[in-house]
Amino acid sequence: MTDHRTLANAIRALSMDAVQQANSGHPGAPMGMADIAETLWNGFLKHNPANPDWIDRDRFVLSNGHGSMLLYSLLHLSGYDLDINELKNFRQLHSKTPGHPEYGYAPGVETTTGPLGQGVANAVGMAIAERTLAAQYNKPGLDLINHHTYTFLGDGCLMEGISHEVCSLAGTLKLGKLIAFYDDNGISIDGEVEGWFSDDTPKRFESYGWHVIPKVDGHDHAAIEKAIAQAKAQSDKPTLICCQTLIGFGSPNKEGKESSHGAPLGTDEVALAREKLGWTHAPFEIPGEIYNAWDAKQAGAAAEAEWTKTLSDYRAQHAGECAEFERRISGELPADWNDKAQEYIASVDKAAEKIASRKASQNALNGFGPLLPELIGGSADLAGSNLTIWSGSKGIEESPDGNYIYFGVREFGMAAIMNGLVLHGGFKAYGATFLMFSEYARNALRMAALMKLPALYVFTHDSIGLGEDGPTHQPVEQAATLRLLPNMDVWRPCDAVESAICWKASIERNDGPSSMLFSRQGLAPQARSAEQLVNVEKGGYVLLDTDNPQAILIATGSEVGLAVEAHAKLADQGISTRVVSMPSTNVFDRQSQSYQDSVLPDSLQSRVVIEAGVSGGWYKYAGSRNAMVCLDTFGESGPADQVFEHFGFNVANVVEKVKQVIS
């Protein structure tokens, strides 16, 4: 039987060879954590390389994603569809082994990591998903969901503020199936971390309510095995296993030094490391007996077969719930979703209420929530302002089978946890804060867009319309910069109907995240034909028109009402205009050219854009003779109506701008 150290050395050899061949990468972490990874993957991890999407697999997240060759080595050795040529092409264009783990490239990569701290945040989301889904569906003797979430993290992850946010929440929620391995090697890019990271990490995590196992020898198989067994026995607390390791383990001259962190060891040092490790095989050569010892396909198939038998028994005894469970993990919406959603939108259109779009958003949650048992979400301590609690909300901290998460003041953590919830499967996740504080969450929003995750962001208080809270809270550039994120759909609805439709479109989307921007102030309802109701989902449409318009008014959100008033005032003066509501430029840009031309024809270049935000993103729609009623400065503190007036968001100014562009 091949000994554990030799199996771990296969990781070390593949990692240093791939980094050396690429002449780029991070060999230190894979070499330092190889013994921990070998113990976990060969002794505890429940997974099936032949079916990486099996819903009841354990999740493994490499939060310190720069050590990506550790993960690629594990996937290759254990039998995933990742052949040796992909490892040889590490960090090369179009390979399945990019510099940091990328979701969707190689089978078995659970999430994109690299921005430190976000991997452990994703893992917290996955652990929440596991516990919640289990509580919603498991029956006595029939566990459809029963798995662990494991994450590796380093000093960098623990220094990032997001780790404080999510690990605090994980302890509060008592996520007993979350197990984190801290690679305590004392080294980061700049050298020995004691000069800038002197936290007592075990005490820190104990204060969060974690079970902490300190000072585990990260190169002692028996010690690691014992720690994992202890962690799995702890059911009401997440566990941090503090593993003391040597970065670059096995490298005679670079072991324990920052020089092994982020650069190839060098040809000579690789040869010396092979000698020290007793690894006599050529680069990228793994003997058959080592492959056999690593191969997890047989054990994985047996584990999944046992689960499939449970699923079959469950189906026989609980057919309805089983069908719903299978629908949810497939990502499909309920069969009656569209019909019932359209019925709700029709009722909103008929009611024609003047309400804040944040209230319309809450109404949409009440309308759509009962149709979607997969809906889970919450707010970053702003539920009373974001209006994210709906009639069917039930907090998961009190009810494990609930659907509402009190995230606390943790915007970044919330967004990254949402990514983990979506990645796990079985959920539609939403999270909310003020639009201004999307800035705190920005990198997690970017990661959702990068992974094309259908996460749902509710951003209220969307403009200077929040008034007295002033420019620290008044978003100006946020809508524009969110629109710049590839794969992100941004919606800024003008009334209750557009609010309901943007919720429906965002829920139906499965290839990227959506940001929905809602107002604090009341918005007047707009009258629409049946055709216009359909066209709202196209992101932009003609709301008001005349036979021969002289100019187009393009507006979003609360400013659509202003455009409508200006349209009427201009008509009184003999000036005809078209009003275009543009709730989502991103969605509008995906429409056919003929549809876009029907809304914004080339023949009509006199256009005025009205949005209480920066003008920068609007010039592509504004025509060659344009004027901007926008806000290219920060806001002011004062009552909302006075602030709008101060910045020229009034009928008289819009009328004047139209006259300028048609003169």
Secondary structure in CASP SS format (residue, H / E / C, confidence):
PFRMAT SS
TARGET T0000
AUTHOR 0000-0000-0000
METHOD secondary structure of the structure
MODEL  1
M C 1.00
T C 1.00
D C 1.00
H H 1.00
R H 1.00
T H 1.00
L H 1.00
A H 1.00
N H 1.00
A H 1.00
I H 1.00
R H 1.00
A H 1.00
L H 1.00
S H 1.00
M H 1.00
D H 1.00
A H 1.00
V H 1.00
Q H 1.00
Q H 1.00
A H 1.00
N C 1.00
S C 1.00
G C 1.00
H C 1.00
P C 1.00
G H 1.00
A H 1.00
P H 1.00
M H 1.00
G H 1.00
M H 1.00
A H 1.00
D H 1.00
I H 1.00
A H 1.00
E H 1.00
T H 1.00
L H 1.00
W H 1.00
N H 1.00
G H 1.00
F C 1.00
L C 1.00
K C 1.00
H C 1.00
N C 1.00
P C 1.00
A C 1.00
N C 1.00
P C 1.00
D C 1.00
W C 1.00
I C 1.00
D C 1.00
R C 1.00
D C 1.00
R E 1.00
F E 1.00
V E 1.00
L E 1.00
S C 1.00
N C 1.00
G H 1.00
H H 1.00
G H 1.00
S H 1.00
M H 1.00
L H 1.00
L H 1.00
Y H 1.00
S H 1.00
L H 1.00
L H 1.00
H H 1.00
L H 1.00
S H 1.00
G C 1.00
Y C 1.00
D C 1.00
L C 1.00
D C 1.00
I H 1.00
N H 1.00
E H 1.00
L H 1.00
K H 1.00
N C 1.00
F C 1.00
R C 1.00
Q C 1.00
L C 1.00
H C 1.00
S C 1.00
K C 1.00
T C 1.00
P C 1.00
G C 1.00
H C 1.00
P C 1.00
E C 1.00
Y C 1.00
G C 1.00
Y C 1.00
A C 1.00
P C 1.00
G C 1.00
V C 1.00
E C 1.00
T C 1.00
T C 1.00
T C 1.00
G C 1.00
P C 1.00
L C 1.00
G C 1.00
Q H 1.00
G H 1.00
V H 1.00
A H 1.00
N H 1.00
A H 1.00
V H 1.00
G H 1.00
M H 1.00
A H 1.00
I H 1.00
A H 1.00
E H 1.00
R H 1.00
T H 1.00
L H 1.00
A H 1.00
A H 1.00
Q H 1.00
Y H 1.00
N C 1.00
K E 1.00
P C 1.00
G C 1.00
L E 1.00
D C 1.00
L C 1.00
I C 1.00
N C 1.00
H C 1.00
H C 1.00
T E 1.00
Y E 1.00
T E 1.00
F E 1.00
L E 1.00
G E 1.00
D H 1.00
G H 1.00
C H 1.00
L H 1.00
M H 1.00
E C 1.00
G H 1.00
I H 1.00
S H 1.00
H H 1.00
E H 1.00
V H 1.00
C H 1.00
S H 1.00
L H 1.00
A H 1.00
G H 1.00
T H 1.00
L C 1.00
K C 1.00
L C 1.00
G C 1.00
K C 1.00
L E 1.00
I E 1.00
A E 1.00
F E 1.00
Y E 1.00
D E 1.00
D E 1.00
N C 1.00
G C 1.00
I E 1.00
S E 1.00
I C 1.00
D C 1.00
G E 1.00
E E 1.00
V H 1.00
E H 1.00
G H 1.00
W C 1.00
F C 1.00
S C 1.00
D C 1.00
D C 1.00
T H 1.00
P H 1.00
K H 1.00
R H 1.00
F H 1.00
E H 1.00
S H 1.00
Y H 1.00
G C 1.00
W C 1.00
H E 1.00
V E 1.00
I E 1.00
P E 1.00
K E 1.00
V E 1.00
D E 1.00
G C 1.00
H C 1.00
D C 1.00
H H 1.00
A H 1.00
A H 1.00
I H 1.00
E H 1.00
K H 1.00
A H 1.00
I H 1.00
A H 1.00
Q H 1.00
A H 1.00
K H 1.00
A H 1.00
Q C 1.00
S C 1.00
D C 1.00
K C 1.00
P C 1.00
T E 1.00
L E 1.00
I E 1.00
C E 1.00
C E 1.00
Q E 1.00
T C 1.00
L C 1.00
I C 1.00
G C 1.00
F C 1.00
G C 1.00
S C 1.00
P C 1.00
N C 1.00
K C 1.00
E C 1.00
G C 1.00
K C 1.00
E H 1.00
S H 1.00
S H 1.00
H C 1.00
G C 1.00
A C 1.00
P C 1.00
L C 1.00
G C 1.00
T H 1.00
D H 1.00
E H 1.00
V H 1.00
A H 1.00
L H 1.00
A H 1.00
R H 1.00
E H 1.00
K H 1.00
L H 1.00
G C 1.00
W C 1.00
T C 1.00
H C 1.00
A C 1.00
P C 1.00
F C 1.00
E C 1.00
I C 1.00
P C 1.00
G H 1.00
E H 1.00
I H 1.00
Y H 1.00
N H 1.00
A H 1.00
W H 1.00
D C 1.00
A C 1.00
K H 1.00
Q H 1.00
A H 1.00
G H 1.00
A H 1.00
A H 1.00
A H 1.00
E H 1.00
A H 1.00
E H 1.00
W H 1.00
T H 1.00
K H 1.00
T H 1.00
L H 1.00
S H 1.00
D H 1.00
Y H 1.00
R H 1.00
A H 1.00
Q H 1.00
H C 1.00
A H 1.00
G H 1.00
E H 1.00
C H 1.00
A H 1.00
E H 1.00
F H 1.00
E H 1.00
R H 1.00
R H 1.00
I H 1.00
S H 1.00
G C 1.00
E C 1.00
L C 1.00
P C 1.00
A C 1.00
D C 1.00
W H 1.00
N H 1.00
D H 1.00
K H 1.00
A H 1.00
Q H 1.00
E H 1.00
Y H 1.00
I H 1.00
A H 1.00
S H 1.00
V H 1.00
D H 1.00
K H 1.00
A H 1.00
A C 1.00
E C 1.00
K C 1.00
I E 1.00
A E 1.00
S H 1.00
R H 1.00
K H 1.00
A H 1.00
S H 1.00
Q H 1.00
N H 1.00
A H 1.00
L H 1.00
N H 1.00
G H 1.00
F H 1.00
G H 1.00
P H 1.00
L H 1.00
L C 1.00
P C 1.00
E C 1.00
L E 1.00
I E 1.00
G E 1.00
G E 1.00
S E 1.00
A C 1.00
D C 1.00
L C 1.00
A H 1.00
G H 1.00
S H 1.00
N H 1.00
L C 1.00
T C 1.00
I C 1.00
W C 1.00
S C 1.00
G C 1.00
S C 1.00
K C 1.00
G E 1.00
I C 1.00
E C 1.00
E C 1.00
S C 1.00
P C 1.00
D C 1.00
G C 1.00
N C 1.00
Y E 1.00
I E 1.00
Y E 1.00
F C 1.00
G C 1.00
V C 1.00
R C 1.00
E H 1.00
F H 1.00
G H 1.00
M H 1.00
A H 1.00
A H 1.00
I H 1.00
M H 1.00
N H 1.00
G H 1.00
L H 1.00
V H 1.00
L H 1.00
H H 1.00
G C 1.00
G C 1.00
F C 1.00
K E 1.00
A E 1.00
Y E 1.00
G E 1.00
A E 1.00
T E 1.00
F E 1.00
L H 1.00
M H 1.00
F H 1.00
S H 1.00
E H 1.00
Y H 1.00
A H 1.00
R H 1.00
N H 1.00
A H 1.00
L H 1.00
R H 1.00
M H 1.00
A H 1.00
A H 1.00
L H 1.00
M H 1.00
K C 1.00
L C 1.00
P C 1.00
A C 1.00
L E 1.00
Y E 1.00
V E 1.00
F E 1.00
T E 1.00
H C 1.00
D C 1.00
S C 1.00
I H 1.00
G H 1.00
L H 1.00
G H 1.00
E H 1.00
D H 1.00
G C 1.00
P C 1.00
T C 1.00
H C 1.00
Q C 1.00
P C 1.00
V C 1.00
E C 1.00
Q H 1.00
A H 1.00
A H 1.00
T H 1.00
L H 1.00
R H 1.00
L H 1.00
L C 1.00
P C 1.00
N C 1.00
M C 1.00
D E 1.00
V E 1.00
W E 1.00
R C 1.00
P C 1.00
C C 1.00
D C 1.00
A H 1.00
V H 1.00
E H 1.00
S H 1.00
A H 1.00
I H 1.00
C H 1.00
W H 1.00
K H 1.00
A H 1.00
S H 1.00
I H 1.00
E H 1.00
R C 1.00
N C 1.00
D C 1.00
G C 1.00
P C 1.00
S E 1.00
S E 1.00
M E 1.00
L E 1.00
F C 1.00
S C 1.00
R C 1.00
Q C 1.00
G E 1.00
L E 1.00
A C 1.00
P C 1.00
Q C 1.00
A C 1.00
R C 1.00
S C 1.00
A H 1.00
E H 1.00
Q H 1.00
L H 1.00
V H 1.00
N H 1.00
V H 1.00
E C 1.00
K C 1.00
G C 1.00
G C 1.00
Y E 1.00
V E 1.00
L E 1.00
L E 1.00
D C 1.00
T C 1.00
D C 1.00
N C 1.00
P C 1.00
Q C 1.00
A E 1.00
I E 1.00
L E 1.00
I E 1.00
A E 1.00
T C 1.00
G C 1.00
S C 1.00
E H 1.00
V H 1.00
G H 1.00
L H 1.00
A H 1.00
V H 1.00
E H 1.00
A H 1.00
H H 1.00
A H 1.00
K H 1.00
L H 1.00
A H 1.00
D H 1.00
Q C 1.00
G C 1.00
I C 1.00
S C 1.00
T E 1.00
R E 1.00
V E 1.00
V E 1.00
S E 1.00
M C 1.00
P C 1.00
S C 1.00
T H 1.00
N H 1.00
V H 1.00
F H 1.00
D H 1.00
R C 1.00
Q C 1.00
S C 1.00
Q H 1.00
S H 1.00
Y H 1.00
Q H 1.00
D H 1.00
S H 1.00
V H 1.00
L C 1.00
P C 1.00
D C 1.00
S C 1.00
L C 1.00
Q C 1.00
S E 1.00
R E 1.00
V E 1.00
V E 1.00
I E 1.00
E C 1.00
A C 1.00
G C 1.00
V C 1.00
S C 1.00
G H 1.00
G H 1.00
W H 1.00
Y C 1.00
K C 1.00
Y C 1.00
A C 1.00
G C 1.00
S C 1.00
R E 1.00
N E 1.00
A E 1.00
M E 1.00
V E 1.00
C C 1.00
L C 1.00
D C 1.00
T C 1.00
F C 1.00
G C 1.00
E C 1.00
S C 1.00
G C 1.00
P C 1.00
A H 1.00
D H 1.00
Q H 1.00
V H 1.00
F H 1.00
E H 1.00
H H 1.00
F C 1.00
G C 1.00
F C 1.00
N C 1.00
V H 1.00
A H 1.00
N H 1.00
V H 1.00
V H 1.00
E H 1.00
K H 1.00
V H 1.00
K H 1.00
Q H 1.00
V H 1.00
I H 1.00
S C 1.00
END
